[in-house]
Amino acid sequence: MFLVVCAIIAVQYNRMEKMRESFFGVKAGRSKKDFITAVGYGLLGGLLASFLVIFIGLTISGELYYLWPVAILLMMLNIRFICFAYAGGILALSNLILGVPQINVSQILALVAVLHMVESFLIFVSGHLGAVPAYIKGPEGKIIGGFTLQRFRPIPIVVLAVIGGGVAEGGIEMPGWWPLIMPGAVGDPQNLSFAMLPLLAGLGYGDIAIARSPAEKSRLSSIFLGLYSLILLALAVLAGHNRAVALLAAVFSPLGHEAVIYIGKWLELKGKPIYVPAEEGMRIMDVLPEGPFWRAGLRPGDIIVAVNGVKFADRTEFYNLLRSSFLPASVDYISCPAGTAKNAVVKPPEPGKPWGVAPVPESNESRYVELLTVGPLGRWLQKLWGKKQR
């Protein structure tokens, strides 16, 4: 199962590589590196999640048999719904209102909280890695420059499972303080035995950076997600004592997650975009790693003002000046955010290779990305609804 999830994640990183290729016109060759990095961080996250699960005293019985199918079904409606926050909330509400399925509400919501606690940490340290530059169509139809942040990780963790009364061979005995940490668990820990069982989870992170750099945006998102996970964990603990709190926790699991996504996008779309044209020259949105401009020292946010001492009006003139440079081009630019005027010598790329510099969007962009995450089932329902409206 771990290998299957890794294969699915590898497909996602190949798709991101194609997006980067369409932007720069050449393969950046980062999909394999991004995949290996994702697996490494996933193993680190799994280790952290395992410690948290055992410390809190989470026990898992049949909950996961329901979580994965519901999550996959929700993913067919919208890709972001694969997150356990939605499946866990729906299952908890179904149990509290209808009595089915037979699950422990406190335990399943606490598991969701722990996974998001780990996800917030991983986003903080690696959410900005592999950011893909894109021209994004905002809600008002305006094309703005930004980055799409997408990370997918397999999370193998160890959970506790009840295997019977007493401490059987191969089982472990929970400490006496365990019921205080996770009330609502199955019975008295002194009369139960537990086994450690492997569990596979998948974490995905998707966001946009328009008014902030990818690193700044990922850190802000990690703070919001961390607060969400702490609140959900507190509600999950209290849910074992009070049915009203259990209902609140079940509703908060999906709606709180939606609020985190909404606030994050609202802050970006309502904030002042930083990847906008400069008053003079051409602002760089991204630079292809190890490309000519990267090796010359230029970075995202820098403003190119002249090529070989000649100023230009738009990026078409900029590229024409580069193409006419048979020798290394002398590029005058302003280094941001310091605002220091600098000069760099940019060597021409190999034949058939691009210069590897992506400018911010101008007003006449024909290619852009729309902020849509609707899945195949969701698209089918939209088409079906459209036919009914006619």
DRENDO-1510 file (C-alpha; in Angstrom, 1 decimal, always signed):
<recs>
REC; n; res; u; v; w
REC; 1; MET; +0.0; +0.0; +0.0 .
REC; 2; PHE; +2.9; +2.3; +0.8 .
REC; 3; LEU; +4.3; +1.7; -2.7 .
REC; 4; VAL; +0.9; +2.3; -4.3 .
REC; 5; VAL; +0.6; +5.7; -2.5 .
REC; 6; CYS; +4.2; +6.6; -3.5 .
REC; 7; ALA; +3.3; +5.8; -7.1 .
REC; 8; ILE; +0.3; +8.1; -6.9 .
REC; 9; ILE; +2.4; +10.9; -5.4 .
REC; 10; ALA; +5.0; +10.4; -8.1 .
REC; 11; VAL; +2.3; +11.0; -10.7 .
REC; 12; GLN; +1.4; +14.2; -9.0 .
REC; 13; TYR; +5.0; +15.5; -9.1 .
REC; 14; ASN; +5.3; +14.6; -12.8 .
REC; 15; ARG; +2.1; +16.6; -13.4 .
REC; 16; MET; +3.7; +19.6; -11.6 .
REC; 17; GLU; +6.9; +19.1; -13.6 .
REC; 18; LYS; +4.8; +19.5; -16.8 .
REC; 19; MET; +3.3; +22.7; -15.5 .
REC; 20; ARG; +6.8; +24.0; -14.8 .
REC; 21; GLU; +7.9; +22.8; -18.3 .
REC; 22; SER; +5.0; +24.7; -20.0 .
REC; 23; PHE; +6.1; +27.8; -18.1 .
REC; 24; PHE; +9.8; +27.7; -18.9 .
REC; 25; GLY; +9.6; +25.8; -22.2 .
REC; 26; VAL; +12.1; +23.1; -20.9 .
REC; 27; LYS; +12.2; +20.4; -18.3 .
REC; 28; ALA; +13.6; +21.5; -15.0 .
REC; 29; GLY; +14.3; +17.9; -14.0 .
REC; 30; ARG; +13.0; +18.4; -10.5 .
REC; 31; SER; +10.2; +15.8; -10.3 .
REC; 32; LYS; +12.5; +13.0; -9.1 .
REC; 33; LYS; +14.2; +15.3; -6.5 .
REC; 34; ASP; +10.8; +16.6; -5.3 .
REC; 35; PHE; +9.5; +13.1; -5.0 .
REC; 36; ILE; +12.5; +11.8; -3.0 .
REC; 37; THR; +12.2; +14.9; -0.7 .
REC; 38; ALA; +8.5; +14.3; -0.2 .
REC; 39; VAL; +9.1; +10.7; +0.8 .
REC; 40; GLY; +11.8; +11.7; +3.2 .
REC; 41; TYR; +9.6; +14.3; +4.9 .
REC; 42; GLY; +6.8; +11.8; +4.9 .
REC; 43; LEU; +8.9; +9.4; +6.9 .
REC; 44; LEU; +9.9; +12.2; +9.3 .
REC; 45; GLY; +6.2; +13.1; +9.6 .
REC; 46; GLY; +5.3; +9.5; +10.2 .
REC; 47; LEU; +7.8; +9.2; +13.1 .
REC; 48; LEU; +6.5; +12.4; +14.7 .
REC; 49; ALA; +2.8; +11.3; +14.2 .
REC; 50; SER; +3.6; +7.9; +15.8 .
REC; 51; PHE; +5.0; +9.5; +18.9 .
REC; 52; LEU; +2.0; +11.8; +19.2 .
REC; 53; VAL; -0.5; +9.0; +18.6 .
REC; 54; ILE; +1.0; +6.8; +21.3 .
REC; 55; PHE; +1.5; +9.6; +23.8 .
REC; 56; ILE; -2.1; +10.8; +23.4 .
REC; 57; GLY; -3.3; +7.2; +23.6 .
REC; 58; LEU; -5.2; +7.0; +20.4 .
REC; 59; THR; -6.6; +3.5; +19.7 .
REC; 60; ILE; -7.9; +2.6; +16.2 .
REC; 61; SER; -10.3; -0.2; +15.5 .
REC; 62; GLY; -12.5; -0.2; +12.5 .
REC; 63; GLU; -12.4; +3.6; +11.8 .
REC; 64; LEU; -9.9; +3.4; +9.0 .
REC; 65; TYR; -12.1; +0.9; +7.0 .
REC; 66; TYR; -14.6; +3.8; +6.7 .
REC; 67; LEU; -12.1; +6.7; +6.4 .
REC; 68; TRP; -10.3; +5.8; +3.2 .
REC; 69; PRO; -13.5; +4.9; +1.1 .
REC; 70; VAL; -15.3; +8.1; +2.2 .
REC; 71; ALA; -12.1; +10.2; +1.5 .
REC; 72; ILE; -11.7; +8.7; -2.0 .
REC; 73; LEU; -15.4; +9.3; -2.8 .
REC; 74; LEU; -15.1; +12.9; -1.6 .
REC; 75; MET; -12.0; +13.3; -3.7 .
REC; 76; MET; -14.0; +12.5; -6.8 .
REC; 77; LEU; -16.2; +15.6; -6.0 .
REC; 78; ASN; -13.3; +17.9; -5.2 .
REC; 79; ILE; -9.6; +17.0; -5.0 .
REC; 80; ARG; -9.0; +18.8; -1.7 .
REC; 81; PHE; -11.7; +16.7; +0.0 .
REC; 82; ILE; -9.4; +13.7; +0.1 .
REC; 83; CYS; -8.2; +15.2; +3.4 .
REC; 84; PHE; -9.3; +13.2; +6.4 .
REC; 85; ALA; -10.8; +16.4; +8.0 .
REC; 86; TYR; -13.8; +16.0; +5.7 .
REC; 87; ALA; -14.2; +12.2; +5.9 .
REC; 88; GLY; -13.7; +12.2; +9.6 .
REC; 89; GLY; -16.2; +14.9; +10.2 .
REC; 90; ILE; -18.9; +13.2; +8.0 .
REC; 91; LEU; -18.4; +9.8; +9.7 .
REC; 92; ALA; -18.5; +11.5; +13.2 .
REC; 93; LEU; -21.8; +13.3; +12.3 .
REC; 94; SER; -23.3; +10.1; +10.9 .
REC; 95; ASN; -22.5; +8.2; +14.1 .
REC; 96; LEU; -23.8; +11.0; +16.4 .
REC; 97; ILE; -27.1; +11.5; +14.4 .
REC; 98; LEU; -27.8; +8.2; +12.8 .
REC; 99; GLY; -25.9; +5.8; +15.0 .
REC; 100; VAL; -23.9; +4.4; +12.1 .
REC; 101; PRO; -21.1; +3.5; +11.5 .
REC; 102; GLN; -19.9; +2.1; +14.9 .
REC; 103; ILE; -16.9; +4.3; +15.5 .
REC; 104; ASN; -15.4; +6.2; +18.4 .
REC; 105; VAL; -16.0; +9.9; +17.6 .
REC; 106; SER; -13.3; +11.1; +20.0 .
REC; 107; GLN; -10.7; +8.8; +18.5 .
REC; 108; ILE; -11.3; +9.5; +14.9 .
REC; 109; LEU; -11.4; +13.3; +15.3 .
REC; 110; ALA; -8.2; +13.2; +17.5 .
REC; 111; LEU; -6.5; +11.2; +14.7 .
REC; 112; VAL; -7.5; +13.9; +12.2 .
REC; 113; ALA; -6.1; +16.6; +14.6 .
REC; 114; VAL; -2.8; +14.7; +15.0 .
REC; 115; LEU; -2.3; +14.3; +11.3 .
REC; 116; HIS; -2.9; +18.0; +10.7 .
REC; 117; MET; -0.6; +18.9; +13.5 .
REC; 118; VAL; +2.1; +16.9; +11.7 .
REC; 119; GLU; +1.1; +18.5; +8.4 .
REC; 120; SER; +1.5; +22.0; +9.8 .
REC; 121; PHE; +5.0; +21.2; +10.9 .
REC; 122; LEU; +5.9; +19.8; +7.5 .
REC; 123; ILE; +4.4; +22.8; +5.7 .
REC; 124; PHE; +6.5; +25.1; +7.9 .
REC; 125; VAL; +9.7; +23.4; +7.0 .
REC; 126; SER; +9.1; +22.4; +3.4 .
REC; 127; GLY; +5.8; +23.8; +2.1 .
REC; 128; HIS; +7.6; +26.3; -0.1 .
REC; 129; LEU; +9.8; +23.7; -1.8 .
REC; 130; GLY; +9.0; +23.0; -5.5 .
REC; 131; ALA; +6.8; +26.0; -5.9 .
REC; 132; VAL; +5.5; +26.3; -9.5 .
REC; 133; PRO; +5.3; +29.7; -11.1 .
REC; 134; ALA; +2.0; +30.4; -12.7 .
REC; 135; TYR; -0.2; +33.2; -14.2 .
REC; 136; ILE; -3.3; +33.0; -12.1 .
REC; 137; LYS; -6.8; +34.2; -13.0 .
REC; 138; GLY; -8.2; +35.9; -9.9 .
REC; 139; PRO; -11.9; +36.1; -9.0 .
REC; 140; GLU; -12.3; +39.4; -10.9 .
REC; 141; GLY; -10.9; +37.9; -14.1 .
REC; 142; LYS; -7.5; +39.8; -13.7 .
REC; 143; ILE; -4.4; +37.8; -14.5 .
REC; 144; ILE; -1.8; +38.1; -11.8 .
REC; 145; GLY; +1.6; +36.4; -11.2 .
REC; 146; GLY; +2.1; +34.0; -8.4 .
REC; 147; PHE; +3.1; +30.5; -7.3 .
REC; 148; THR; +1.1; +27.3; -6.8 .
REC; 149; LEU; +2.3; +25.4; -3.7 .
REC; 150; GLN; +1.6; +21.7; -3.8 .
REC; 151; ARG; +3.2; +19.0; -1.7 .
REC; 152; PHE; +2.1; +15.4; -1.4 .
REC; 153; ARG; +3.6; +13.0; +1.2 .
REC; 154; PRO; +3.0; +9.4; +2.3 .
REC; 155; ILE; +2.8; +9.2; +6.1 .
REC; 156; PRO; +3.4; +5.7; +7.5 .
REC; 157; ILE; +2.6; +5.8; +11.3 .
REC; 158; VAL; +2.2; +3.4; +14.2 .
REC; 159; VAL; -1.1; +3.3; +16.0 .
REC; 160; LEU; -2.5; +1.4; +18.9 .
REC; 161; ALA; -5.1; -1.3; +18.5 .
REC; 162; VAL; -7.0; -3.1; +21.3 .
REC; 163; ILE; -6.3; -6.8; +21.2 .
REC; 164; GLY; -8.2; -8.0; +24.3 .
REC; 165; GLY; -8.3; -8.0; +28.1 .
REC; 166; GLY; -5.2; -8.1; +30.2 .
REC; 167; VAL; -1.7; -7.7; +28.8 .
REC; 168; ALA; -1.3; -10.4; +26.2 .
REC; 169; GLU; +2.0; -11.6; +24.7 .
REC; 170; GLY; +3.2; -8.9; +22.4 .
REC; 171; GLY; +0.9; -6.3; +23.9 .
REC; 172; ILE; +1.7; -3.1; +25.8 .
REC; 173; GLU; +0.1; -1.7; +29.0 .
REC; 174; MET; -1.0; +1.9; +28.9 .
REC; 175; PRO; -0.1; +4.3; +31.8 .
REC; 176; GLY; -2.7; +5.3; +34.4 .
REC; 177; TRP; -3.0; +8.9; +33.1 .
REC; 178; TRP; -4.1; +7.7; +29.7 .
REC; 179; PRO; -7.9; +8.2; +30.2 .
REC; 180; LEU; -7.3; +11.8; +31.3 .
REC; 181; ILE; -5.6; +12.6; +28.0 .
REC; 182; MET; -8.0; +10.7; +25.7 .
REC; 183; PRO; -11.4; +10.1; +27.4 .
REC; 184; GLY; -13.9; +8.2; +25.4 .
REC; 185; ALA; -11.5; +5.4; +24.5 .
REC; 186; VAL; -12.4; +1.8; +24.9 .
REC; 187; GLY; -12.6; +0.8; +28.5 .
REC; 188; ASP; -10.1; +0.9; +31.3 .
REC; 189; PRO; -6.5; +0.7; +30.1 .
REC; 190; GLN; -5.5; -1.4; +33.1 .
REC; 191; ASN; -7.8; -4.2; +31.9 .
REC; 192; LEU; -6.9; -4.0; +28.2 .
REC; 193; SER; -3.9; -4.9; +26.1 .
REC; 194; PHE; -2.8; -3.1; +23.0 .
REC; 195; ALA; -0.7; -3.8; +20.0 .
REC; 196; MET; +1.2; -1.4; +17.7 .
REC; 197; LEU; -0.1; -1.7; +14.2 .
REC; 198; PRO; +1.1; +0.1; +11.0 .
REC; 199; LEU; -1.1; +2.6; +9.4 .
REC; 200; LEU; -0.7; +4.5; +6.1 .
REC; 201; ALA; -2.0; +8.1; +5.7 .
REC; 202; GLY; -1.4; +10.6; +2.9 .
REC; 203; LEU; -1.0; +14.3; +3.4 .
REC; 204; GLY; -1.4; +16.9; +0.7 .
REC; 205; TYR; -0.9; +20.7; +0.8 .
REC; 206; GLY; -2.2; +23.0; -1.9 .
REC; 207; ASP; -2.0; +26.8; -1.7 .
REC; 208; ILE; -1.1; +29.9; -3.7 .
REC; 209; ALA; +1.4; +32.7; -3.1 .
REC; 210; ILE; +0.5; +36.1; -4.7 .
REC; 211; ALA; +1.0; +38.7; -2.0 .
REC; 212; ARG; +3.8; +36.9; -0.3 .
REC; 213; SER; +6.8; +34.8; -1.3 .
REC; 214; PRO; +6.3; +31.0; -1.2 .
REC; 215; ALA; +8.4; +30.7; +2.0 .
REC; 216; GLU; +6.4; +33.4; +3.7 .
REC; 217; LYS; +3.0; +32.0; +2.6 .
REC; 218; SER; +3.9; +28.4; +3.7 .
REC; 219; ARG; +4.9; +29.6; +7.2 .
REC; 220; LEU; +1.6; +31.6; +7.5 .
REC; 221; SER; -0.4; +28.6; +6.4 .
REC; 222; SER; +1.4; +26.3; +8.9 .
REC; 223; ILE; +0.4; +28.7; +11.7 .
REC; 224; PHE; -3.3; +28.6; +10.7 .
REC; 225; LEU; -3.3; +24.9; +10.3 .
REC; 226; GLY; -1.5; +24.4; +13.6 .
REC; 227; LEU; -4.2; +26.4; +15.4 .
REC; 228; TYR; -6.9; +24.4; +13.7 .
REC; 229; SER; -5.3; +21.1; +14.8 .
REC; 230; LEU; -5.0; +22.2; +18.4 .
REC; 231; ILE; -8.6; +23.4; +18.6 .
REC; 232; LEU; -9.8; +20.2; +17.0 .
REC; 233; LEU; -7.7; +18.1; +19.4 .
REC; 234; ALA; -9.1; +19.9; +22.4 .
REC; 235; LEU; -12.7; +19.4; +21.1 .
REC; 236; ALA; -12.0; +15.7; +20.4 .
REC; 237; VAL; -10.8; +15.2; +24.0 .
REC; 238; LEU; -13.9; +17.0; +25.4 .
REC; 239; ALA; -16.2; +15.1; +23.0 .
REC; 240; GLY; -15.7; +12.0; +25.2 .
REC; 241; HIS; -17.6; +13.8; +28.0 .
REC; 242; ASN; -20.3; +15.7; +26.2 .
REC; 243; ARG; -22.5; +14.9; +23.2 .
REC; 244; ALA; -23.0; +18.6; +22.3 .
REC; 245; VAL; -19.2; +19.1; +22.2 .
REC; 246; ALA; -18.9; +16.0; +20.1 .
REC; 247; LEU; -21.4; +17.5; +17.6 .
REC; 248; LEU; -19.4; +20.7; +17.6 .
REC; 249; ALA; -16.1; +18.8; +17.0 .
REC; 250; ALA; -17.7; +16.9; +14.1 .
REC; 251; VAL; -18.9; +20.1; +12.5 .
REC; 252; PHE; -15.6; +21.9; +13.2 .
REC; 253; SER; -13.5; +19.2; +11.5 .
REC; 254; PRO; -14.6; +20.0; +7.9 .
REC; 255; LEU; -15.8; +23.6; +8.4 .
REC; 256; GLY; -12.7; +24.6; +10.3 .
REC; 257; HIS; -10.5; +23.2; +7.6 .
REC; 258; GLU; -12.5; +25.1; +5.0 .
REC; 259; ALA; -12.0; +28.2; +7.0 .
REC; 260; VAL; -8.3; +27.8; +7.0 .
REC; 261; ILE; -8.3; +27.4; +3.2 .
REC; 262; TYR; -10.7; +30.4; +2.7 .
REC; 263; ILE; -8.7; +32.7; +5.0 .
REC; 264; GLY; -5.4; +31.7; +3.3 .
REC; 265; LYS; -6.7; +32.5; -0.2 .
REC; 266; TRP; -8.6; +35.6; +0.9 .
REC; 267; LEU; -5.4; +37.1; +2.4 .
REC; 268; GLU; -3.5; +36.4; -0.9 .
REC; 269; LEU; -6.2; +37.7; -3.3 .
REC; 270; LYS; -7.0; +40.8; -1.2 .
REC; 271; GLY; -3.4; +41.5; -0.4 .
REC; 272; LYS; -1.1; +43.6; -2.6 .
REC; 273; PRO; +0.4; +41.4; -5.3 .
REC; 274; ILE; +4.2; +41.4; -5.4 .
REC; 275; TYR; +4.6; +39.8; -8.8 .
REC; 276; VAL; +3.5; +42.8; -10.8 .
REC; 277; PRO; +5.2; +44.8; -13.6 .
REC; 278; ALA; +7.8; +47.3; -12.5 .
REC; 279; GLU; +7.5; +51.0; -13.4 .
REC; 280; GLU; +10.6; +50.6; -15.6 .
REC; 281; GLY; +12.1; +47.4; -16.9 .
REC; 282; MET; +10.9; +43.8; -16.4 .
REC; 283; ARG; +10.4; +42.2; -13.0 .
REC; 284; ILE; +11.4; +38.6; -12.7 .
REC; 285; MET; +8.8; +36.2; -11.2 .
REC; 286; ASP; +11.0; +33.1; -11.3 .
REC; 287; VAL; +14.4; +31.8; -12.5 .
REC; 288; LEU; +15.1; +28.3; -13.7 .
REC; 289; PRO; +17.6; +26.7; -11.3 .
REC; 290; GLU; +21.0; +26.3; -12.9 .
REC; 291; GLY; +19.8; +28.2; -16.0 .
REC; 292; PRO; +21.9; +31.2; -17.5 .
REC; 293; PHE; +20.2; +33.8; -15.3 .
REC; 294; TRP; +20.4; +31.7; -12.2 .
REC; 295; ARG; +24.1; +31.2; -12.6 .
REC; 296; ALA; +24.5; +34.9; -13.2 .
REC; 297; GLY; +23.0; +35.6; -9.8 .
REC; 298; LEU; +19.5; +36.9; -10.6 .
REC; 299; ARG; +16.6; +35.8; -8.4 .
REC; 300; PRO; +12.8; +36.1; -8.3 .
REC; 301; GLY; +11.8; +39.7; -7.6 .
REC; 302; ASP; +14.8; +41.3; -9.3 .
REC; 303; ILE; +14.1; +44.0; -12.0 .
REC; 304; ILE; +16.0; +43.9; -15.3 .
REC; 305; VAL; +16.3; +47.4; -16.7 .
REC; 306; ALA; +18.7; +47.0; -19.6 .
REC; 307; VAL; +20.5; +44.4; -21.8 .
REC; 308; ASN; +23.9; +45.4; -23.2 .
REC; 309; GLY; +23.1; +49.0; -22.1 .
REC; 310; VAL; +19.9; +49.1; -24.1 .
REC; 311; LYS; +16.6; +49.6; -22.3 .
REC; 312; PHE; +13.4; +47.9; -23.5 .
REC; 313; ALA; +9.7; +48.5; -23.3 .
REC; 314; ASP; +8.3; +45.0; -22.8 .
REC; 315; ARG; +9.4; +41.4; -22.6 .
REC; 316; THR; +9.2; +41.0; -26.4 .
REC; 317; GLU; +11.9; +43.6; -26.8 .
REC; 318; PHE; +13.8; +42.0; -23.9 .
REC; 319; TYR; +13.9; +38.6; -25.6 .
REC; 320; ASN; +14.8; +40.2; -28.9 .
REC; 321; LEU; +17.8; +41.9; -27.3 .
REC; 322; LEU; +18.9; +38.5; -25.8 .
REC; 323; ARG; +18.6; +36.7; -29.1 .
REC; 324; SER; +20.8; +39.3; -30.7 .
REC; 325; SER; +23.5; +38.7; -28.2 .
REC; 326; PHE; +26.0; +36.3; -29.7 .
REC; 327; LEU; +28.4; +36.9; -26.8 .
REC; 328; PRO; +27.5; +36.9; -23.1 .
REC; 329; ALA; +24.9; +39.6; -22.5 .
REC; 330; SER; +25.6; +42.4; -20.0 .
REC; 331; VAL; +22.4; +42.7; -17.9 .
REC; 332; ASP; +21.7; +45.7; -15.7 .
REC; 333; TYR; +19.2; +45.0; -12.9 .
REC; 334; ILE; +18.0; +46.1; -9.5 .
REC; 335; SER; +18.4; +43.4; -6.8 .
REC; 336; CYS; +15.3; +43.2; -4.6 .
REC; 337; PRO; +14.3; +43.7; -1.9 .
REC; 338; ALA; +17.5; +45.7; -1.2 .
REC; 339; GLY; +17.0; +47.9; -4.3 .
REC; 340; THR; +20.7; +47.8; -5.2 .
REC; 341; ALA; +21.7; +48.4; -8.8 .
REC; 342; LYS; +23.9; +45.6; -10.1 .
REC; 343; ASN; +25.3; +44.3; -13.3 .
REC; 344; ALA; +25.6; +40.6; -14.4 .
REC; 345; VAL; +27.1; +38.8; -17.3 .
REC; 346; VAL; +24.7; +36.2; -18.6 .
REC; 347; LYS; +26.1; +33.5; -20.9 .
REC; 348; PRO; +23.8; +32.3; -23.8 .
REC; 349; PRO; +22.1; +28.9; -23.2 .
REC; 350; GLU; +23.0; +25.8; -25.2 .
REC; 351; PRO; +21.3; +25.5; -28.6 .
REC; 352; GLY; +17.6; +24.7; -28.2 .
REC; 353; LYS; +17.6; +25.6; -24.5 .
REC; 354; PRO; +15.7; +28.6; -23.0 .
REC; 355; TRP; +17.3; +31.5; -21.1 .
REC; 356; GLY; +15.4; +30.3; -18.0 .
REC; 357; VAL; +13.8; +33.6; -16.8 .
REC; 358; ALA; +10.1; +34.1; -16.3 .
REC; 359; PRO; +8.7; +37.6; -16.2 .
REC; 360; VAL; +5.7; +38.7; -14.3 .
REC; 361; PRO; +2.5; +38.7; -16.4 .
REC; 362; GLU; +1.6; +41.6; -18.6 .
REC; 363; SER; -1.9; +42.7; -19.4 .
REC; 364; ASN; -2.3; +40.5; -22.5 .
REC; 365; GLU; -1.7; +37.0; -21.2 .
REC; 366; SER; -3.5; +34.2; -23.0 .
REC; 367; ARG; -2.3; +31.3; -20.8 .
REC; 368; TYR; -3.2; +31.2; -17.2 .
REC; 369; VAL; -4.3; +28.9; -14.3 .
REC; 370; GLU; -7.8; +29.0; -12.8 .
REC; 371; LEU; -8.2; +28.3; -9.1 .
REC; 372; LEU; -10.3; +25.2; -9.6 .
REC; 373; THR; -10.0; +21.8; -7.8 .
REC; 374; VAL; -13.2; +20.1; -8.9 .
REC; 375; GLY; -12.8; +16.3; -9.3 .
REC; 376; PRO; -14.2; +14.1; -12.1 .
REC; 377; LEU; -17.5; +13.3; -10.2 .
REC; 378; GLY; -17.9; +17.0; -9.4 .
REC; 379; ARG; -17.4; +17.9; -13.1 .
REC; 380; TRP; -20.0; +15.3; -14.1 .
REC; 381; LEU; -22.5; +16.6; -11.6 .
REC; 382; GLN; -21.9; +20.2; -12.9 .
REC; 383; LYS; -22.6; +19.0; -16.5 .
REC; 384; LEU; -25.7; +17.2; -15.4 .
REC; 385; TRP; -26.9; +20.2; -13.5 .
REC; 386; GLY; -26.2; +22.4; -16.5 .
REC; 387; LYS; -28.3; +20.1; -18.7 .
REC; 388; LYS; -31.2; +20.2; -16.3 .
REC; 389; GLN; -31.1; +24.0; -16.2 .
REC; 390; ARG; -31.6; +24.1; -20.0 .
</recs>
